[in-house]
Amino acid sequence: MEGIGGPPMPQWGHDAWRMYQYYLDKSTPHTTYRWIGSLVIVAIYCLRVYSDQGFYIFVFGLGIYLLNLLFGFGFLSPLVDPELEGSDGPLLPIKRSDEFKPFIRRLPEFKFWYSMTKAFCIAFVMTFFSVFDAPVFWPILLCYGIVLFVITMRRLIGHMIKYKYIPFSIGKRKYSGKKGSASSSGSRED
């Protein structure tokens, strides 16, 4: 049964993958440094696209992919979506006094960071091949991207309002502590 599934990975490929996974695992607790590294990669990619004056399709594709990562896969969405999952009882708050944390991530921060960084690295490598530089009129692509963003946000905000998990609160109760009590004025009776 060793022949099922194709030939085994060469030893050097397996070793390289293990080393990559080792360093990826070591970077997990260092959130700030990971994001700084990703911002450096994004800056290098932006400089590459700006200096070549091309590859606008990849910029557009990255924008759509990041929008999908943020809102589509659940980085900024409720843990349980009432439209997707049928439940026996209410999962979101019913009364105004019920507390609900609106954005509990379904997609962990590490996976979001990893997916975003990997997408920018792939797009950066593809900018070295002229076959991927499709000629487009970038203002139309920009307008299309803005329209797509507005439609996505309108749908998301409509969903927030419908299920009452708005990320900001208007008129949130403020507790000022106890009202002035007469017994705390200083006289003590024995």
MARKOL-987705 format. One line per 5 residues: number of its first residue (from 0); their letters; for each residue x negated, y, z of N, C-alpha, C, O. Coordinates in steps of 0.02 Angstrom, whole numbers, plus 50000, padded with zeros to 5 digits. Each point is the difference from the previous one (the first is absolute). Example, Ala and Ser with C-alpha at 12.3 -4.5 7.8 and 13.67 -1.06 7.14 Angstrom:
// residues 2
0	AS	49340:49716:50390:50045:50059:50000:49955:50060:50000:49948:49999:50033 | 50070:50054:49931:49958:50059:50003:50039:50055:50037:49975:50055:50008
***
This chain:
// residues 190
0	MEGIG	49960:49940:50000:50040:50060:50000:49958:50063:50000:50027:50055:50008 | 49908:49940:49983:49957:50058:50000:50008:50040:49936:49983:50060:50000 | 50040:49911:49947:50006:50034:49936:50060:50046:49995:50005:50038:49951 | 50040:49960:50096:50060:50041:49997:49983:50072:50019:49966:50012:50051 | 50057:50036:49910:49991:50070:50016:49941:50033:49967:49986:50058:50015
5	GPPMP	49978:49908:49942:49944:50030:49965:49934:49989:50036:49998:49971:50054 | 49949:50053:49915:49934:49990:50030:49992:50041:50063:50029:50054:50007 | 49930:49921:50041:49989:50038:50062:49959:50063:49987:49963:50004:49951 | 50044:50044:50092:49963:50063:49994:49926:49986:50012:49983:49962:50045 | 49974:50067:49914:49928:49990:50013:49982:50025:50070:50033:50043:50028
10	QWGHD	49913:49928:49999:49979:50016:50068:49984:50074:50008:50017:50029:50052 | 49951:50002:49900:49982:50071:50006:50062:50044:50001:50002:50051:50035 | 50050:49930:49928:50063:50037:50001:50035:49994:50067:50028:50048:50026 | 49969:49892:50001:50030:49988:50066:49963:50040:50054:50031:50029:50044 | 49902:49971:49953:49960:50038:50048:50013:50075:49994:50004:50035:50051
15	AWRMY	50001:49990:49887:50013:50071:49990:50069:50019:50028:50008:50052:50031 | 50041:49904:49958:50067:50014:50026:50001:50000:50076:50033:50042:50031 | 49931:49912:50000:49997:49997:50073:49966:50062:50029:50022:50027:50051 | 49925:49996:49916:49965:50060:50023:50046:50061:49993:50002:50043:50045 | 50033:49961:49899:50048:50055:49990:50053:49999:50054:50016:50052:50029
20	QYYLD	50012:49890:49985:50053:49994:50051:49972:50016:50069:50035:50029:50042 | 49903:49952:49971:49968:50014:50065:49996:50075:50012:50019:50025:50053 | 49957:50013:49896:49994:50072:50008:50068:50034:50001:50008:50052:50033 | 50039:49921:49931:50068:50028:50003:50030:49991:50069:50032:50045:50026 | 49957:49897:50004:50024:49987:50068:49965:50045:50051:50031:50023:50048
25	KSTPH	49904:49988:49942:49963:50043:50047:50023:50073:49995:49994:50037:50049 | 50032:49983:49893:50022:50070:49992:50070:50013:50028:50020:50058:50005 | 50016:49891:50014:50069:50007:50022:50009:50048:50058:50044:50043:49997 | 49916:49955:50057:50013:50046:50055:49976:50072:49988:50016:50045:50038 | 49946:49966:49909:49971:50066:49987:50044:50039:49951:49981:50011:49942
30	TTYRW	50077:50009:50081:50050:50032:49957:49975:50065:49970:50007:50011:49940 | 49963:50031:50099:49977:50066:49976:49948:49992:49946:50003:50034:49949 | 49949:49922:50062:49946:49991:49951:50027:49969:49936:49976:50016:49945 | 50072:49939:50061:50030:49970:49940:50034:50053:49958:49991:50002:49939 | 50048:50042:50093:50035:50052:49963:49952:50052:49971:50012:50025:49946
35	IGSLV	49935:49990:50090:49950:50046:49972:49968:49970:49938:49990:50034:49950 | 49994:49901:50054:49972:49965:49942:50048:50000:49941:49980:50009:49943 | 50084:49982:50072:50051:50001:49947:50006:50069:49969:50008:50007:49939 | 49989:50045:50103:50003:50068:49973:49940:50015:49956:50006:50037:49951 | 49936:49936:50066:49941:50008:49957:50012:49965:49933:49983:50028:49948
40	IVAIY	50045:49913:50053:50015:49964:49938:50051:50039:49958:49992:50005:49939 | 50059:50022:50093:50050:50040:49964:49968:50062:49970:50015:50018:49943 | 49940:50015:50094:49967:50060:49975:49955:49983:49940:50000:50036:49950 | 49965:49909:50054:49957:49979:49943:50044:49984:49940:49982:50018:49943 | 50074:49948:50068:50045:49985:49944:50027:50064:49969:50003:50006:49939
45	CLRVY	50017:50042:50103:50027:50063:49974:49947:50038:49960:50015:50029:49948 | 49923:49971:50077:49946:50032:49963:49987:49966:49933:49987:50033:49950 | 50018:49901:50049:49990:49962:49938:50054:50017:49949:49986:50012:49942 | 50077:49990:50080:50055:50015:49955:49995:50073:49976:50011:50014:49941 | 49972:50031:50105:49993:50071:49981:49943:50010:49951:50007:50039:49953
50	SDQGF	49936:49929:50058:49943:50009:49955:50012:49970:49931:49975:50025:49950 | 50063:49920:50047:50015:49969:49935:50059:50032:49965:50008:49991:49939 | 50033:50046:50097:50061:50030:49972:50042:49946:49965:50023:50010:49944 | 49988:49935:50090:50039:49946:49972:50025:49954:50054:49999:50017:50059 | 50024:49925:49919:50025:49948:50045:50059:50024:50042:50007:49981:50058
55	YIFVF	50035:50061:49912:50058:50026:50036:50052:49946:50014:50039:50005:50047 | 49961:49943:49911:50046:49945:50012:49985:49966:50067:50045:49981:50036 | 49890:50012:49980:49982:49970:50063:50017:50044:50059:50021:49975:50053 | 49972:50090:49939:50019:50046:50054:50075:49994:50012:50023:49997:50058 | 50015:50001:49888:50073:49992:50006:50017:49933:50032:50042:49996:50045
60	GLGIY	49926:49950:49932:50012:49934:50028:49982:49995:50073:50036:49969:50040 | 49908:50063:49979:49981:50001:50071:50051:50038:50042:50016:49980:50056 | 50009:50075:49917:50051:50038:50037:50063:49959:50011:50028:50000:50055 | 49994:49965:49894:50059:49957:50006:49986:49943:50049:50043:49983:50041 | 49898:49988:49955:49982:49945:50045:49998:50023:50073:50025:49966:50045
65	LLNLL	49946:50093:49967:49997:50026:50069:50070:50017:50026:50015:49989:50058 | 50027:50039:49898:50069:50014:50020:50036:49936:50018:50038:49997:50048 | 49949:49950:49913:50031:49936:50014:49972:49970:50065:50037:49969:50038 | 49898:50039:49974:49972:49975:50064:50030:50037:50059:50017:49969:50051 | 49990:50096:49943:50026:50040:50056:50072:49983:50016:50018:49989:50058
70	FGFGF	50024:50010:49891:50071:49995:50012:50030:49934:49977:50050:49977:50029 | 49922:49992:49921:50029:49938:49973:49986:49939:50042:50046:49960:50011 | 49892:50031:50011:49981:49941:50038:50012:50007:50074:49992:49952:50037 | 50026:50107:49986:50019:50006:50069:49949:50031:50046:50004:49989:50060 | 49949:50050:49914:49954:50033:50046:50037:50053:50040:49986:50009:50059
75	LSPLV	50060:50026:49910:50041:50050:50034:50074:49982:49991:50035:50031:49961 | 49987:49919:50074:50070:49979:49996:50018:49966:50066:49956:49980:50038 | 50108:50012:49975:50019:49966:50062:49979:49927:49997:49995:49971:49946 | 49994:50000:50111:49980:49930:50004:50053:49955:49968:49983:49952:49965 | 50079:50062:50048:50054:49962:49972:50042:50046:49956:50027:50049:50024
80	DPELE	49978:49934:49912:50040:50040:49954:50070:49971:49999:50009:49942:49980 | 50042:50095:50040:50068:49974:50003:50027:49978:49932:50044:49956:49997 | 49931:50073:49949:50024:49981:49934:49971:49933:49977:50032:49963:49963 | 49907:50022:50059:49967:49940:49977:50015:49939:50043:50003:49944:49974 | 50005:50066:50090:50009:49944:50045:50069:50003:50033:50017:50049:50034
85	GSDGP	50021:49899:49956:50064:49995:50034:49989:49979:50072:49961:49955:50013 | 50073:50077:50032:49990:49983:50070:50068:49991:50034:50052:50021:49974 | 49946:49949:50085:50061:49987:50038:50025:50063:50034:50061:50009:50007 | 49895:50033:50015:50019:50060:50036:49962:50060:49975:49957:49994:49957 | 50058:50064:50070:49965:50060:49978:49927:50000:50023:49985:49984:50057
90	LLPIK	49970:50033:49897:49930:50003:50015:49976:50071:50010:49950:50012:50034 | 50084:50034:49935:49983:50070:50007:50044:50030:50054:50052:49971:50016 | 49931:50087:50011:50040:50029:50054:50071:50017:49977:50011:50021:49943 | 50035:49968:50102:50070:50014:49985:50020:50067:50031:50033:50040:49968 | 49946:49971:50095:50016:50061:50035:49943:50050:49994:49943:49980:49986
95	RSDEF	50072:50081:50025:49949:50053:49996:49947:49992:50054:49943:50022:49992 | 50075:49947:50064:49953:49993:50055:49954:49940:49990:49950:49994:50036 | 50064:49961:49917:49957:49943:49988:49934:50024:49970:49998:50046:49959 | 49948:49921:50061:49935:50019:49974:49981:49951:49945:50010:49940:50005 | 49961:50088:49942:49977:49959:49945:49936:50030:49973:49998:50060:49985
100	KPFIR	49951:49900:50009:49938:50024:49971:50005:49991:49925:50000:49943:49975 | 50005:50112:49989:50020:49995:49929:49950:49965:49955:50021:49965:49954 | 49916:50042:50057:49952:49973:49953:49955:49949:50033:49944:50015:50020 | 50081:49924:49987:49960:49945:50025:49975:49964:49937:50040:49977:49960 | 49896:50019:50032:49971:49976:49938:50011:49925:49989:49990:49959:50045
105	RLPEF	50033:50025:49895:50001:49931:49978:49933:49983:49967:49979:49942:50000 | 49987:50109:49974:49934:49991:49969:49948:50029:50048:50001:50060:50013 | 49955:49899:50015:49951:50026:50048:49953:50050:49968:49990:50001:49939 | 49981:50041:50103:49954:50053:49976:49941:49970:49963:49979:50028:49949 | 49993:49917:50076:49942:49970:49968:50017:49977:49929:49961:50011:49954
110	KFWYS	50096:49956:50037:50019:49977:49933:50014:50059:49953:49984:49997:49941 | 50045:50056:50086:50012:50060:49960:49932:50029:49978:49991:50016:49941 | 49963:49991:50106:49934:50026:49984:49965:49956:49949:49971:50025:49951 | 50031:49911:50059:49966:49953:49956:50029:50002:49930:49962:50002:49951 | 50103:49999:50043:50032:50002:49934:49985:50065:49964:49986:50000:49940
115	MTKAF	50016:50056:50097:49986:50065:49970:49927:50004:49976:49987:50021:49944 | 49967:49958:50099:49929:50003:49983:49984:49954:49941:49961:50018:49956 | 50068:49923:50045:49988:49953:49945:50027:50028:49934:49968:49992:49948 | 50089:50041:50054:50028:50030:49939:49955:50055:49972:49989:50003:49940 | 49985:50039:50104:49954:50053:49976:49935:49971:49974:49973:50025:49951
120	CIAFV	50002:49922:50079:49938:49969:49976:50011:49969:49931:49958:50007:49955 | 50098:49958:50035:50015:49970:49935:50008:50055:49947:49974:49994:49945 | 50063:50059:50072:50009:50055:49952:49933:50033:49984:49989:50021:49943 | 49967:49985:50106:49935:50031:49989:49958:49958:49951:49969:50027:49955 | 50031:49907:50055:49963:49956:49955:50028:50004:49929:49963:49999:49952
125	MTFFS	50102:50006:50042:50031:50002:49934:49985:50065:49963:50007:50003:49939 | 49973:50049:50097:49983:50062:49965:49934:49995:49961:49984:50046:49963 | 49979:49901:50046:49938:49991:49962:50011:49966:49933:49953:49992:49961 | 50109:49989:50024:50016:49968:49937:50047:50045:49960:50055:50015:50022 | 49922:50007:49921:50038:50049:49961:50064:49970:49970:50044:50038:49979
130	VFDAP	49961:49897:50019:50061:49968:49973:50061:50016:50044:50056:49998:49975 | 49933:50018:50089:50055:50015:50045:50019:50073:50001:50048:50020:50034 | 49916:50022:49929:50016:50071:49998:50050:50014:49944:49981:50020:49945 | 50082:49970:50071:50054:50012:49951:50013:50075:49996:50007:50033:50051 | 49998:49994:49887:50013:50072:49994:50073:50016:50018:50046:49974:49969
135	VFWPI	49962:50068:50080:50067:50022:50020:49998:50075:50010:49948:50029:50013 | 50110:50002:49983:50007:50071:50014:50015:50005:50074:50057:49988:50022 | 49893:50030:50018:50005:49995:50072:50056:50042:50031:50026:49979:50051 | 49993:50080:49922:50056:50036:50032:50066:49961:50000:50038:50005:50048 | 49974:49957:49900:50061:49960:49998:49996:49945:50052:50049:49985:50035
140	LLCYG	49892:49984:49971:49990:49948:50050:50008:50028:50071:50028:49968:50043 | 49947:50093:49968:50008:50032:50065:50073:50014:50015:50023:49987:50056 | 50014:50039:49895:50072:50013:50011:50037:49936:50014:50044:49998:50044 | 49939:49949:49921:50033:49936:50011:49984:49974:50071:50044:49973:50033 | 49894:50036:49989:49981:49978:50067:50037:50039:50053:50022:49972:50050
145	IVLFV	49985:50094:49941:50037:50041:50048:50073:49979:50003:50029:49995:50055 | 50002:49994:49887:50070:49978:49999:50008:49933:50035:50047:49990:50038 | 49906:49964:49950:50003:49935:50032:49993:50005:50075:50034:49965:50038 | 49921:50080:49985:49991:50011:50072:50063:50029:50031:50021:49978:50053 | 50010:50071:49914:50061:50031:50026:50057:49950:50004:50036:49999:50050
150	ITMRR	49971:49960:49899:50054:49949:50001:49988:49950:50056:50047:49981:50035 | 49891:49998:49974:49984:49952:50053:50013:50030:50069:50030:49968:50043 | 49949:50094:49967:50011:50032:50065:50074:50013:50013:50022:49993:50057 | 50015:50024:49892:50072:50011:50008:50034:49936:50022:50043:50000:50044 | 49938:49944:49925:50028:49936:50018:49981:49982:50072:50041:49976:50038
155	LIGHM	49896:50036:49980:49976:49984:50067:50034:50043:50053:50021:49975:50052 | 49984:50089:49935:50032:50045:50048:50075:49984:50007:50028:50004:50054 | 50004:49978:49890:50070:49979:50003:50009:49938:50043:50048:49995:50037 | 49905:49958:49956:50002:49939:50041:49990:50017:50074:50033:49971:50043 | 49922:50076:49972:49988:50021:50069:50062:50031:50030:50018:49985:50057
160	IKYKY	50015:50057:49906:50060:50033:50025:50057:49950:50010:50036:50003:50049 | 49970:49951:49903:50054:49950:50004:49994:49956:50062:50050:49986:50033 | 49889:49993:49983:49990:49955:50056:49971:50034:50062:49980:49967:50048 | 50018:50098:49951:49982:50042:50058:49932:49983:50030:49994:49989:50060 | 49955:50010:49898:49933:49992:50026:49955:50055:49972:49947:49988:49972
165	IPFSI	50077:50073:50037:49965:50060:49976:49936:50009:50042:50003:49994:50061 | 49940:50021:49907:49937:50004:50037:49993:50061:50045:49953:50003:50040 | 50091:50043:49956:49998:50058:50045:50067:50004:50034:50050:49975:49974 | 49952:50058:50083:50063:50005:50036:50016:50073:50010:49958:50041:50018 | 50104:49974:49971:50025:50068:50010:50043:49999:50063:50047:49960:50004
170	GKRKY	49937:50081:50042:50039:50003:50062:49986:49943:50047:50044:49977:50036 | 49895:49999:49965:49981:49946:50046:50006:50026:50072:49982:50057:50015 | 50043:49899:50028:50009:50020:50070:49933:50014:50032:49951:49963:49990 | 50047:50089:50049:49940:50017:50039:50019:49996:50073:50048:50031:50022 | 49913:49930:50015:50013:49991:50070:49957:50049:50039:49939:50002:49991
175	SGKKG	50093:50038:50051:49963:50050:50039:49989:49977:50071:49977:50039:50042 | 50037:49900:49972:49991:49975:50068:50062:50011:50042:50054:50012:49973 | 49938:49984:50093:50057:50010:50045:50019:50073:50002:49957:50045:49995 | 50105:49966:50011:50024:50068:50012:49981:50020:50070:49995:49957:50043 | 49993:50106:49970:49977:50024:50066:50043:49972:50056:50060:50013:50003
180	SASSS	49910:49950:50042:50037:49971:50056:49986:50040:50064:49946:50027:50009 | 50103:49976:50035:49996:50039:50061:49953:49968:50051:49971:50036:50041 | 50021:49899:49959:49960:49966:50051:49925:50009:49989:49961:49986:50044 | 50020:50037:49898:49928:50006:49987:49975:50070:50015:49946:50019:49977 | 50092:50022:50062:49980:50069:50014:49949:50006:50056:49978:50056:50014
185	GSRED	50003:49891:50018:49945:50005:50048:50016:49983:50071:49953:49981:50036 | 50109:50024:49990:50012:49985:50072:50008:49925:50008:50035:49967:49961 | 49934:50008:50089:50003:49928:50013:50030:49989:50068:49979:50030:50049 | 50071:49927:49954:50032:49986:50064:49977:49932:50025:49996:49952:49961 | 49989:50044:50104:49977:49937:50031:50055:49968:50039:49990:49946:50029
***
